[in-house]
Amino acid sequence: MAENRYSGGYPKIGIRPTIDARRGKAQVRESLEDRTMGMALAAKALFEKRLRYSNGDPVQVVVADTTIGRVPEAAACQDKFRREGVDVTLTVTPCWCYGSETMDMDPATIKGVWGFNGTERPGAVYLASVLAAHAQKGLPAFGIYGRDVQDIDDVEIPKDVEEKLLRFGRSALAAATMRGKSYLQIGSICMGIAGSIVSPEFFEEYLGMRVESVDEVEVIRRMEQGIYDEAEYQKALAWTKLRCKEGIDTNSPELRRPREEQDRAWEFVVKMMCIIKDLFKGNPNLPAGCEEERLGHNAIAGGFQGQRQWTDFYPNCDFPESMLNSSFDWEGAREPYVLATENDALNGAGMLFGKLLTGTAQIFADVRTYWSQDAVKRSSGYEIQGRAKESGGFIHLINSGAACVDATGEMRLADGSGGIKPFWEVTEADMKACMDATEWCPADFGYFRGGGFSSRFETRAEMPVTMSRLNLIKGLGPARQIAEGWTVALPNDVSAALLRRTNYPWPCTWFAPRVTGARAFKRAYNVMNAWGANHGSISYGHIGADLISLCAILRIPVCMHNVPDEKIFRPSYWNAFGMDREGADYRACAALGPLYG
């Protein structure tokens, strides 16, 4: 469907149909061949229909050449998968098999096992046996087992099994896709923000990625020496002039810039966006003599320092950040990039997780302000309603114009409601609606002495979203916070009253987390009070359960979440570390250590 931006192919899923090896007059193995291979083909069809790579292509699934009953067949399967580039394996069976003889022993693959719930042949017994072997050998696997007994000839995948298969598949593919790619920091530490103190050890040991570093002066070098694609730049500039409307200038009259200077700033930020794209993925159309620059950095995510040295002198990066993070530009609909504001690499990693799980553009925002019911009423006279009232208030998500424009919520879903779509579903009408709802306001010169433009919109659709944050903690390592909730639409006059108290010309999203009445989720205030950093990454949909599964694969404990208990899905290895799921998560992650450490 779209280009693969990254060196190397995408990870594949391998299906391993395991079987009772006993032959002889009873023909045990022979009687199970069709049923066992049928389970493998059913899982293959499900994955190919429902899972996609980050470029929108359907996932590729490889099935073992034969069923696997003994060690030579397991070895042959492993050899095939190695040749095919399989990074994720699912073992399936309707029957008893020889656990440690048939299991996936490759330490480099991410593993799941689906045991059929039937009484004629004990697939569940094999599941328990092989998961014990996985735990004993320190090779954790997700165990998948249906709630209801099925007939042996029932070829349908039950809904609860389907949900687990897809959660495993999405999370495993996300983890495998990151491996071998780069985080590209353009610049370095921004204003002392901890998340921009980039830890190569974290990216290498937990995500299997490398950290690439480029000084921001490289952008200026490429501008001044003409190291960019002139044809693309002209196309981008024409599109920007057509689609990007300027908004209010909130600077005092004596600080406002003349039209000629603003026009030059537009040319600068558009060219900067083209150059950052080239830094990420390379560009074969760069001028002759620029063969080295044509390569790029194989970056799947990155960040731009900006403040303060850059923005005190040059136009800010809000326009490149916003449009790169969006699911379209002058190329039309395309895979979103992940470019973290202020080089907050930990928030960039969170955005990357969300993008790989959903295929949608991610929102970068300050977790700025908690608004209680009383504070809203005092400031605007308004009694909060709906989700906001249920949450006991809401949180203001706002940053200096760098959120994806998809966050306007102006894309139309099948039911007519507003939302955010995977880029492969984005239409011309969706793109136009998002741009029509966005203004580009001249930068606040108190923040950005070098000028530039910041996007200005308000999320008007009430959408399900998940806010998350990755933090590095001394003595612990990485830990993740997850808060599912909804965006809130306030009456225009109420929004205006609240926005007058903060930075008006920036994108605005009001967020009501789902509260549980306990601990960090007692009220919206408690969520804000427990949040571990000044930034959050926000993804469309309630994806907390997928994030928890992904974190388990990567050995990152989750310290705060409001995901319903019945949706939490981790490898069975976690069950041995106690009945308290939060504590078990910490202990299991510590025992295993980082995935690539």
BAZA-408084 format. One record per residue (C-alpha): residue number from 1; residue in one letter; x, y, z. Coordinates in nm, 2 decimals. Layout:
% residues N
REC    n  res      px      py      pz
REC  NUM    A       X       Y       Z
...
This chain:
% residues 597
REC    n  res      px      py      pz
REC    1    M    0.00    0.00    0.00
REC    2    A    0.28    0.24    0.08
REC    3    E    0.66    0.25    0.09
REC    4    N    0.86    0.08    0.36
REC    5    R    1.06    0.37    0.50
REC    6    Y    1.30    0.15    0.69
REC    7    S    1.60   -0.07    0.60
REC    8    G    1.51   -0.43    0.60
REC    9    G    1.17   -0.60    0.58
REC   10    Y    0.88   -0.60    0.82
REC   11    P    0.85   -0.87    1.09
REC   12    K    0.65   -1.18    1.00
REC   13    I    0.43   -1.40    1.21
REC   14    G    0.51   -1.77    1.21
REC   15    I    0.23   -2.03    1.29
REC   16    R    0.35   -2.35    1.44
REC   17    P    0.08   -2.63    1.43
REC   18    T    0.19   -2.88    1.70
REC   19    I    0.04   -3.23    1.72
REC   20    D    0.03   -3.55    1.92
REC   21    A    0.32   -3.75    1.77
REC   22    R    0.18   -4.10    1.84
REC   23    R    0.12   -4.31    1.53
REC   24    G    0.05   -4.68    1.50
REC   25    K   -0.28   -4.87    1.45
REC   26    A   -0.48   -4.61    1.64
REC   27    Q   -0.36   -4.35    1.40
REC   28    V   -0.37   -4.07    1.66
REC   29    R   -0.15   -3.83    1.47
REC   30    E   -0.31   -3.91    1.14
REC   31    S   -0.66   -3.83    1.28
REC   32    L   -0.55   -3.49    1.40
REC   33    E   -0.36   -3.36    1.10
REC   34    D   -0.64   -3.18    0.93
REC   35    R   -0.78   -3.03    1.25
REC   36    T   -0.44   -2.91    1.36
REC   37    M   -0.34   -2.75    1.03
REC   38    G   -0.69   -2.60    1.02
REC   39    M   -0.63   -2.41    1.34
REC   40    A   -0.31   -2.28    1.19
REC   41    L   -0.48   -2.16    0.88
REC   42    A   -0.76   -2.00    1.07
REC   43    A   -0.51   -1.80    1.28
REC   44    K   -0.33   -1.70    0.96
REC   45    A   -0.65   -1.58    0.80
REC   46    L   -0.74   -1.37    1.11
REC   47    F   -0.40   -1.21    1.13
REC   48    E   -0.39   -1.13    0.76
REC   49    K   -0.73   -0.98    0.77
REC   50    R   -0.70   -0.77    1.09
REC   51    L   -0.34   -0.68    1.13
REC   52    R   -0.13   -0.43    0.93
REC   53    Y    0.22   -0.30    0.93
REC   54    S    0.30    0.06    0.99
REC   55    N    0.29    0.14    0.62
REC   56    G   -0.07   -0.01    0.59
REC   57    D    0.02   -0.34    0.42
REC   58    P   -0.14   -0.65    0.56
REC   59    V    0.08   -0.85    0.79
REC   60    Q    0.27   -1.15    0.63
REC   61    V    0.21   -1.49    0.80
REC   62    V    0.42   -1.80    0.74
REC   63    V    0.29   -2.15    0.84
REC   64    A    0.52   -2.44    0.91
REC   65    D    0.55   -2.69    0.62
REC   66    T    0.42   -2.97    0.84
REC   67    T    0.27   -3.02    1.18
REC   68    I    0.52   -3.05    1.46
REC   69    G    0.52   -3.36    1.67
REC   70    R    0.88   -3.42    1.75
REC   71    V    1.21   -3.23    1.77
REC   72    P    1.33   -3.27    1.40
REC   73    E    1.00   -3.11    1.29
REC   74    A    1.04   -2.83    1.54
REC   75    A    1.40   -2.77    1.41
REC   76    A    1.28   -2.77    1.05
REC   77    C    1.01   -2.51    1.14
REC   78    Q    1.27   -2.30    1.32
REC   79    D    1.50   -2.31    1.02
REC   80    K    1.22   -2.21    0.78
REC   81    F    1.12   -1.92    1.01
REC   82    R    1.48   -1.80    1.03
REC   83    R    1.50   -1.79    0.65
REC   84    E    1.16   -1.62    0.62
REC   85    G    1.24   -1.35    0.87
REC   86    V    0.99   -1.45    1.13
REC   87    D    1.01   -1.26    1.46
REC   88    V    0.67   -1.36    1.62
REC   89    T    0.55   -1.72    1.66
REC   90    L    0.21   -1.86    1.75
REC   91    T    0.19   -2.23    1.84
REC   92    V   -0.15   -2.38    1.79
REC   93    T   -0.29   -2.72    1.88
REC   94    P   -0.63   -2.90    1.95
REC   95    C   -0.46   -3.18    2.13
REC   96    W   -0.19   -3.31    2.37
REC   97    C    0.16   -3.27    2.23
REC   98    Y    0.51   -3.32    2.37
REC   99    G    0.57   -2.98    2.54
REC  100    S    0.95   -2.92    2.55
REC  101    E    1.00   -3.12    2.23
REC  102    T    0.76   -2.91    2.02
REC  103    M    0.79   -2.56    2.18
REC  104    D    0.96   -2.26    2.01
REC  105    M    1.31   -2.26    2.17
REC  106    D    1.44   -1.96    1.97
REC  107    P    1.52   -1.69    2.23
REC  108    A    1.49   -1.41    1.97
REC  109    T    1.12   -1.46    1.89
REC  110    I    0.81   -1.33    2.07
REC  111    K    0.58   -1.62    2.15
REC  112    G    0.22   -1.71    2.20
REC  113    V    0.04   -2.05    2.24
REC  114    W   -0.32   -2.12    2.16
REC  115    G   -0.46   -2.44    2.31
REC  116    F   -0.80   -2.55    2.19
REC  117    N   -1.07   -2.58    2.46
REC  118    G   -1.22   -2.92    2.39
REC  119    T   -1.26   -3.24    2.59
REC  120    E   -1.22   -3.49    2.31
REC  121    R   -0.85   -3.41    2.28
REC  122    P   -0.68   -3.21    2.57
REC  123    G   -0.54   -2.90    2.39
REC  124    A   -0.56   -2.72    2.72
REC  125    V   -0.34   -2.98    2.89
REC  126    Y   -0.07   -2.92    2.63
REC  127    L   -0.11   -2.55    2.68
REC  128    A   -0.05   -2.58    3.05
REC  129    S    0.24   -2.82    3.00
REC  130    V    0.42   -2.61    2.74
REC  131    L    0.36   -2.28    2.93
REC  132    A    0.53   -2.45    3.23
REC  133    A    0.82   -2.53    3.01
REC  134    H    0.84   -2.18    2.88
REC  135    A    0.84   -2.04    3.23
REC  136    Q    1.10   -2.29    3.35
REC  137    K    1.33   -2.20    3.06
REC  138    G    1.27   -1.82    3.09
REC  139    L    1.11   -1.80    2.75
REC  140    P    0.78   -1.62    2.83
REC  141    A    0.48   -1.70    2.61
REC  142    F    0.12   -1.56    2.60
REC  143    G   -0.12   -1.84    2.68
REC  144    I   -0.45   -1.83    2.48
REC  145    Y   -0.74   -2.04    2.59
REC  146    G   -1.11   -1.99    2.52
REC  147    R   -1.37   -1.96    2.80
REC  148    D   -1.61   -2.22    2.66
REC  149    V   -1.57   -2.58    2.56
REC  150    Q   -1.59   -2.62    2.18
REC  151    D   -1.68   -2.93    1.97
REC  152    I   -1.37   -3.08    1.82
REC  153    D   -1.49   -3.01    1.46
REC  154    D   -1.58   -2.64    1.54
REC  155    V   -1.36   -2.44    1.31
REC  156    E   -1.48   -2.09    1.43
REC  157    I   -1.25   -1.89    1.65
REC  158    P   -1.44   -1.77    1.96
REC  159    K   -1.46   -1.40    2.02
REC  160    D   -1.26   -1.41    2.34
REC  161    V   -0.99   -1.61    2.17
REC  162    E   -0.99   -1.38    1.87
REC  163    E   -0.94   -1.08    2.10
REC  164    K   -0.64   -1.24    2.27
REC  165    L   -0.49   -1.35    1.94
REC  166    L   -0.52   -1.00    1.80
REC  167    R   -0.38   -0.83    2.12
REC  168    F   -0.09   -1.07    2.11
REC  169    G   -0.03   -1.01    1.74
REC  170    R   -0.05   -0.63    1.75
REC  171    S    0.17   -0.60    2.06
REC  172    A    0.43   -0.85    1.93
REC  173    L    0.45   -0.69    1.58
REC  174    A    0.49   -0.34    1.74
REC  175    A    0.78   -0.47    1.95
REC  176    A    0.94   -0.65    1.66
REC  177    T    0.90   -0.35    1.42
REC  178    M    1.10   -0.12    1.65
REC  179    R    1.40   -0.36    1.66
REC  180    G    1.70   -0.23    1.45
REC  181    K    1.55    0.11    1.38
REC  182    S    1.67    0.45    1.51
REC  183    Y    1.56    0.73    1.74
REC  184    L    1.70    1.04    1.58
REC  185    Q    1.76    1.33    1.82
REC  186    I    1.81    1.66    1.63
REC  187    G    1.98    1.87    1.89
REC  188    S    2.00    1.76    2.25
REC  189    I    1.86    1.85    2.59
REC  190    C    1.58    2.11    2.59
REC  191    M    1.55    2.35    2.89
REC  192    G    1.65    2.08    3.14
REC  193    I    1.35    1.85    3.05
REC  194    A    1.44    1.50    3.18
REC  195    G    1.28    1.32    2.88
REC  196    S    1.52    1.49    2.64
REC  197    I    1.82    1.36    2.83
REC  198    V    1.83    1.07    2.59
REC  199    S    1.94    0.73    2.73
REC  200    P    2.10    0.51    2.46
REC  201    E    2.09    0.22    2.71
REC  202    F    1.71    0.24    2.73
REC  203    F    1.66    0.24    2.36
REC  204    E    1.92   -0.03    2.30
REC  205    E    1.83   -0.27    2.59
REC  206    Y    1.45   -0.23    2.60
REC  207    L    1.35   -0.15    2.25
REC  208    G    1.63   -0.29    2.04
REC  209    M    1.69    0.05    1.88
REC  210    R    1.99    0.27    1.83
REC  211    V    2.01    0.64    1.91
REC  212    E    2.13    0.87    1.63
REC  213    S    2.23    1.23    1.71
REC  214    V    2.25    1.52    1.47
REC  215    D    2.32    1.88    1.57
REC  216    E    2.05    2.13    1.47
REC  217    V    2.31    2.32    1.27
REC  218    E    2.28    2.04    1.01
REC  219    V    1.94    2.18    0.92
REC  220    I    2.10    2.52    0.85
REC  221    R    2.39    2.36    0.65
REC  222    R    2.15    2.18    0.43
REC  223    M    1.94    2.50    0.37
REC  224    E    2.24    2.71    0.29
REC  225    Q    2.42    2.45    0.07
REC  226    G    2.10    2.35   -0.12
REC  227    I    2.10    1.99    0.02
REC  228    Y    1.73    1.93   -0.02
REC  229    D    1.49    1.82   -0.29
REC  230    E    1.40    2.15   -0.47
REC  231    A    1.10    2.00   -0.65
REC  232    E    0.95    1.86   -0.33
REC  233    Y    1.01    2.19   -0.15
REC  234    Q    0.83    2.39   -0.42
REC  235    K    0.54    2.14   -0.41
REC  236    A    0.53    2.16   -0.03
REC  237    L    0.54    2.54   -0.03
REC  238    A    0.25    2.56   -0.28
REC  239    W    0.04    2.32   -0.08
REC  240    T    0.12    2.52    0.24
REC  241    K    0.01    2.85    0.08
REC  242    L   -0.31    2.68   -0.04
REC  243    R   -0.41    2.48    0.28
REC  244    C   -0.26    2.66    0.58
REC  245    K   -0.45    2.97    0.69
REC  246    E   -0.29    3.22    0.93
REC  247    G   -0.46    3.29    1.26
REC  248    I   -0.46    3.56    1.52
REC  249    D   -0.13    3.73    1.62
REC  250    T   -0.14    3.76    2.00
REC  251    N    0.18    3.96    2.02
REC  252    S    0.17    4.32    2.11
REC  253    P    0.17    4.56    1.81
REC  254    E    0.53    4.67    1.86
REC  255    L    0.65    4.30    1.85
REC  256    R    0.46    4.20    1.54
REC  257    R    0.68    4.11    1.23
REC  258    P    0.62    4.27    0.89
REC  259    R    0.46    4.06    0.61
REC  260    E    0.78    4.01    0.43
REC  261    E    0.95    3.86    0.73
REC  262    Q    0.65    3.63    0.80
REC  263    D    0.66    3.51    0.44
REC  264    R    1.03    3.42    0.48
REC  265    A    0.94    3.24    0.80
REC  266    W    0.69    3.02    0.61
REC  267    E    0.95    2.94    0.35
REC  268    F    1.19    2.85    0.63
REC  269    V    0.96    2.62    0.82
REC  270    V    0.85    2.44    0.51
REC  271    K    1.21    2.38    0.40
REC  272    M    1.29    2.27    0.75
REC  273    M    1.01    2.00    0.73
REC  274    C    1.15    1.87    0.40
REC  275    I    1.50    1.85    0.55
REC  276    I    1.38    1.67    0.86
REC  277    K    1.20    1.41    0.65
REC  278    D    1.53    1.36    0.46
REC  279    L    1.71    1.31    0.79
REC  280    F    1.46    1.05    0.90
REC  281    K    1.44    0.83    0.59
REC  282    G    1.68    0.96    0.33
REC  283    N    1.60    1.09   -0.01
REC  284    P    1.74    0.96   -0.35
REC  285    N    1.65    1.29   -0.51
REC  286    L    1.90    1.51   -0.33
REC  287    P    2.15    1.68   -0.56
REC  288    A    2.45    1.51   -0.71
REC  289    G    2.74    1.51   -0.47
REC  290    C    2.51    1.45   -0.17
REC  291    E    2.52    1.07   -0.18
REC  292    E    2.59    1.05    0.19
REC  293    E    2.30    1.27    0.29
REC  294    R    2.07    1.06    0.06
REC  295    L    2.09    0.77    0.31
REC  296    G    1.91    0.93    0.61
REC  297    H    1.92    0.77    0.96
REC  298    N    1.66    0.48    0.93
REC  299    A    1.46    0.67    1.20
REC  300    I    1.13    0.53    1.31
REC  301    A    1.10    0.81    1.57
REC  302    G    1.29    1.13    1.66
REC  303    G    1.28    1.46    1.84
REC  304    F    1.37    1.82    1.78
REC  305    Q    1.53    2.02    2.06
REC  306    G    1.42    2.36    1.95
REC  307    Q    1.42    2.56    2.27
REC  308    R    1.60    2.76    2.35
REC  309    Q    1.91    2.81    2.14
REC  310    W    1.73    2.74    1.81
REC  311    T    1.41    2.92    1.88
REC  312    D    1.58    3.23    2.02
REC  313    F    1.73    3.28    1.67
REC  314    Y    1.54    3.08    1.41
REC  315    P    1.17    3.01    1.34
REC  316    N    1.03    2.74    1.56
REC  317    C    0.97    2.38    1.46
REC  318    D    0.59    2.37    1.54
REC  319    F    0.49    2.35    1.18
REC  320    P    0.72    2.06    1.09
REC  321    E    0.64    1.88    1.41
REC  322    S    0.27    1.91    1.37
REC  323    M    0.25    1.82    1.00
REC  324    L    0.51    1.53    1.03
REC  325    N    0.31    1.38    1.32
REC  326    S   -0.01    1.41    1.11
REC  327    S   -0.13    1.14    0.87
REC  328    F   -0.10    1.36    0.55
REC  329    D    0.08    1.65    0.39
REC  330    W    0.14    1.75    0.03
REC  331    E    0.20    1.38   -0.06
REC  332    G   -0.16    1.31    0.05
REC  333    A   -0.24    1.05    0.31
REC  334    R    0.08    0.88    0.43
REC  335    E    0.22    0.70    0.73
REC  336    P    0.26    0.95    1.02
REC  337    Y    0.61    1.03    1.15
REC  338    V    0.69    1.05    1.52
REC  339    L    0.87    1.37    1.60
REC  340    A    0.88    1.46    1.97
REC  341    T    0.86    1.82    2.07
REC  342    E    1.15    1.95    2.27
REC  343    N    1.33    1.62    2.19
REC  344    D    1.13    1.45    2.47
REC  345    A    1.25    1.10    2.36
REC  346    L    1.05    0.93    2.63
REC  347    N    0.73    1.09    2.50
REC  348    G    0.85    1.01    2.15
REC  349    A    0.88    0.64    2.25
REC  350    G    0.52    0.65    2.39
REC  351    M    0.40    0.81    2.06
REC  352    L    0.58    0.53    1.87
REC  353    F    0.41    0.26    2.07
REC  354    G    0.07    0.42    2.00
REC  355    K    0.13    0.46    1.63
REC  356    L    0.25    0.10    1.58
REC  357    L   -0.05   -0.04    1.77
REC  358    T   -0.31    0.17    1.59
REC  359    G   -0.18    0.31    1.26
REC  360    T   -0.30    0.65    1.37
REC  361    A   -0.13    0.99    1.42
REC  362    Q   -0.03    1.06    1.78
REC  363    I   -0.09    1.37    1.99
REC  364    F    0.20    1.53    2.18
REC  365    A    0.08    1.76    2.46
REC  366    D    0.17    1.92    2.78
REC  367    V   -0.04    1.78    3.07
REC  368    R   -0.10    2.14    3.16
REC  369    T   -0.39    2.20    3.40
REC  370    Y   -0.65    2.02    3.61
REC  371    W   -0.99    2.20    3.60
REC  372    S   -1.23    2.11    3.88
REC  373    Q   -1.60    2.16    3.86
REC  374    D   -1.58    2.46    4.10
REC  375    A   -1.29    2.62    3.91
REC  376    V   -1.48    2.60    3.58
REC  377    K   -1.79    2.75    3.73
REC  378    R   -1.60    3.03    3.89
REC  379    S   -1.42    3.11    3.57
REC  380    S   -1.70    3.07    3.32
REC  381    G   -2.03    3.02    3.51
REC  382    Y   -2.07    2.68    3.35
REC  383    E   -2.17    2.35    3.52
REC  384    I   -1.97    2.08    3.36
REC  385    Q   -2.16    1.79    3.21
REC  386    G   -2.12    1.43    3.08
REC  387    R   -1.78    1.26    3.09
REC  388    A   -1.62    1.57    3.26
REC  389    K   -1.87    1.56    3.54
REC  390    E   -1.83    1.18    3.59
REC  391    S   -1.45    1.24    3.62
REC  392    G   -1.48    1.52    3.87
REC  393    G   -1.33    1.77    3.62
REC  394    F   -1.09    1.74    3.33
REC  395    I   -0.73    1.80    3.23
REC  396    H   -0.61    2.05    2.97
REC  397    L   -0.38    1.91    2.71
REC  398    I   -0.20    2.19    2.53
REC  399    N    0.14    2.24    2.38
REC  400    S    0.31    2.50    2.15
REC  401    G    0.13    2.41    1.83
REC  402    A    0.30    2.08    1.76
REC  403    A    0.01    1.83    1.80
REC  404    C   -0.10    1.64    1.48
REC  405    V   -0.38    1.82    1.30
REC  406    D   -0.57    1.48    1.31
REC  407    A   -0.64    1.58    1.67
REC  408    T   -0.90    1.83    1.55
REC  409    G   -1.13    1.53    1.54
REC  410    E   -1.27    1.64    1.21
REC  411    M   -1.23    1.32    1.03
REC  412    R   -1.56    1.14    0.97
REC  413    L   -1.60    0.78    1.09
REC  414    A   -1.84    0.53    0.94
REC  415    D   -2.11    0.63    1.19
REC  416    G   -2.07    1.00    1.11
REC  417    S   -1.90    1.09    1.44
REC  418    G   -1.56    1.26    1.45
REC  419    G   -1.25    1.07    1.52
REC  420    I   -0.89    0.99    1.40
REC  421    K   -0.84    0.73    1.13
REC  422    P   -0.56    0.50    1.04
REC  423    F   -0.38    0.68    0.75
REC  424    W   -0.49    0.42    0.49
REC  425    E   -0.85    0.52    0.56
REC  426    V   -0.80    0.90    0.54
REC  427    T   -0.98    1.07    0.25
REC  428    E   -0.94    1.40    0.08
REC  429    A   -1.25    1.53    0.26
REC  430    D   -1.08    1.43    0.60
REC  431    M   -0.76    1.61    0.51
REC  432    K   -0.95    1.93    0.41
REC  433    A   -1.17    1.92    0.72
REC  434    C   -0.86    1.90    0.95
REC  435    M   -0.68    2.18    0.77
REC  436    D   -1.00    2.40    0.76
REC  437    A   -1.03    2.35    1.14
REC  438    T   -0.66    2.46    1.20
REC  439    E   -0.52    2.81    1.20
REC  440    W   -0.14    2.88    1.21
REC  441    C   -0.08    3.17    1.44
REC  442    P    0.24    3.37    1.44
REC  443    A    0.46    3.25    1.72
REC  444    D    0.45    3.40    2.07
REC  445    F    0.77    3.60    2.07
REC  446    G    0.79    3.57    2.44
REC  447    Y    0.85    3.20    2.39
REC  448    F    1.00    3.20    2.04
REC  449    R    1.21    3.51    1.96
REC  450    G    1.30    3.37    1.62
REC  451    G    0.93    3.36    1.51
REC  452    G    0.76    3.09    1.32
REC  453    F    0.40    2.96    1.35
REC  454    S    0.20    2.75    1.59
REC  455    S   -0.11    2.55    1.51
REC  456    R   -0.43    2.66    1.67
REC  457    F   -0.74    2.43    1.70
REC  458    E   -0.97    2.29    1.95
REC  459    T   -1.07    1.92    1.96
REC  460    R   -1.45    1.94    1.92
REC  461    A   -1.53    1.57    1.88
REC  462    E   -1.58    1.36    2.19
REC  463    M   -1.34    1.07    2.12
REC  464    P   -1.22    0.78    2.32
REC  465    V   -0.84    0.83    2.37
REC  466    T   -0.56    0.69    2.58
REC  467    M   -0.30    0.91    2.74
REC  468    S    0.03    0.75    2.84
REC  469    R    0.37    0.83    2.96
REC  470    L    0.71    0.65    2.98
REC  471    N    0.95    0.76    3.26
REC  472    L    1.29    0.65    3.36
REC  473    I    1.33    0.60    3.74
REC  474    K    1.67    0.58    3.92
REC  475    G    1.69    0.23    4.08
REC  476    L    1.40    0.10    3.87
REC  477    G    1.45    0.17    3.51
REC  478    P    1.15    0.25    3.28
REC  479    A    0.79    0.25    3.40
REC  480    R    0.47    0.34    3.21
REC  481    Q    0.16    0.52    3.30
REC  482    I   -0.17    0.47    3.11
REC  483    A   -0.50    0.67    3.14
REC  484    E   -0.79    0.58    2.92
REC  485    G   -1.06    0.85    2.88
REC  486    W   -1.24    1.08    2.64
REC  487    T   -1.19    1.42    2.49
REC  488    V   -1.45    1.67    2.60
REC  489    A   -1.63    1.93    2.40
REC  490    L   -1.70    2.25    2.59
REC  491    P   -1.94    2.52    2.48
REC  492    N   -1.74    2.78    2.28
REC  493    D   -1.78    3.06    2.53
REC  494    V   -1.66    2.83    2.81
REC  495    S   -1.35    2.72    2.62
REC  496    A   -1.28    3.09    2.54
REC  497    A   -1.30    3.18    2.90
REC  498    L   -1.06    2.91    3.01
REC  499    L   -0.82    2.97    2.72
REC  500    R   -0.79    3.33    2.80
REC  501    R   -0.60    3.22    3.11
REC  502    T   -0.33    3.04    2.91
REC  503    N   -0.17    3.02    2.56
REC  504    Y   -0.46    3.08    2.33
REC  505    P   -0.28    3.03    1.99
REC  506    W   -0.20    2.66    2.06
REC  507    P   -0.39    2.34    2.00
REC  508    C   -0.63    2.26    2.28
REC  509    T   -0.78    1.93    2.39
REC  510    W   -0.99    1.89    2.71
REC  511    F   -0.94    1.53    2.85
REC  512    A   -1.16    1.34    3.10
REC  513    P   -0.99    1.02    3.22
REC  514    R   -1.21    0.73    3.32
REC  515    V   -1.22    0.72    3.69
REC  516    T   -1.25    0.42    3.92
REC  517    G   -1.29    0.58    4.26
REC  518    A   -0.96    0.45    4.38
REC  519    R   -0.60    0.56    4.41
REC  520    A   -0.46    0.75    4.11
REC  521    F   -0.80    0.72    3.94
REC  522    K   -1.02    0.84    4.22
REC  523    R   -1.09    1.16    4.03
REC  524    A   -0.93    1.35    3.73
REC  525    Y   -0.74    1.55    3.99
REC  526    N   -0.56    1.24    4.11
REC  527    V   -0.46    1.14    3.76
REC  528    M   -0.31    1.49    3.71
REC  529    N   -0.14    1.47    4.05
REC  530    A    0.01    1.13    3.99
REC  531    W    0.13    1.20    3.64
REC  532    G    0.51    1.15    3.62
REC  533    A    0.62    1.42    3.38
REC  534    N    0.51    1.74    3.21
REC  535    H    0.42    1.57    2.88
REC  536    G    0.19    1.29    2.76
REC  537    S    0.13    1.10    2.44
REC  538    I   -0.23    1.06    2.34
REC  539    S   -0.36    0.79    2.10
REC  540    Y   -0.70    0.75    1.95
REC  541    G   -0.91    0.47    2.11
REC  542    H   -0.89    0.28    2.43
REC  543    I   -0.56    0.09    2.37
REC  544    G   -0.45    0.05    2.73
REC  545    A   -0.47   -0.33    2.72
REC  546    D   -0.26   -0.34    2.41
REC  547    L    0.00   -0.11    2.57
REC  548    I    0.01   -0.34    2.88
REC  549    S    0.08   -0.64    2.66
REC  550    L    0.35   -0.45    2.47
REC  551    C    0.51   -0.33    2.79
REC  552    A    0.52   -0.69    2.91
REC  553    I    0.70   -0.80    2.60
REC  554    L    0.96   -0.52    2.65
REC  555    R    0.98   -0.59    3.02
REC  556    I    0.86   -0.24    3.12
REC  557    P    0.64   -0.24    3.43
REC  558    V    0.31   -0.04    3.43
REC  559    C    0.29    0.17    3.75
REC  560    M   -0.05    0.33    3.69
REC  561    H   -0.35    0.24    3.47
REC  562    N   -0.72    0.22    3.46
REC  563    V   -0.76   -0.07    3.22
REC  564    P   -1.03   -0.32    3.33
REC  565    D   -0.88   -0.63    3.50
REC  566    E   -1.04   -0.87    3.26
REC  567    K   -0.86   -0.71    2.96
REC  568    I   -0.51   -0.74    3.10
REC  569    F   -0.31   -0.99    2.90
REC  570    R    0.05   -1.08    2.98
REC  571    P    0.26   -1.39    2.93
REC  572    S    0.18   -1.67    3.17
REC  573    Y    0.53   -1.63    3.33
REC  574    W    0.38   -1.33    3.52
REC  575    N    0.14   -1.57    3.71
REC  576    A    0.42   -1.71    3.92
REC  577    F    0.50   -1.37    4.08
REC  578    G    0.20   -1.34    4.30
REC  579    M   -0.17   -1.26    4.29
REC  580    D   -0.13   -0.88    4.30
REC  581    R   -0.10   -0.80    3.93
REC  582    E    0.08   -0.47    3.98
REC  583    G    0.35   -0.62    4.20
REC  584    A    0.38   -0.93    3.99
REC  585    D    0.44   -0.71    3.69
REC  586    Y    0.74   -0.54    3.86
REC  587    R    0.88   -0.87    3.98
REC  588    A    0.85   -1.05    3.65
REC  589    C    1.01   -0.76    3.46
REC  590    A    1.29   -0.75    3.70
REC  591    A    1.35   -1.12    3.69
REC  592    L    1.36   -1.13    3.31
REC  593    G    1.54   -0.81    3.25
REC  594    P    1.51   -0.59    2.94
REC  595    L    1.43   -0.78    2.62
REC  596    Y    1.76   -0.70    2.45
REC  597    G    1.97   -0.63    2.76
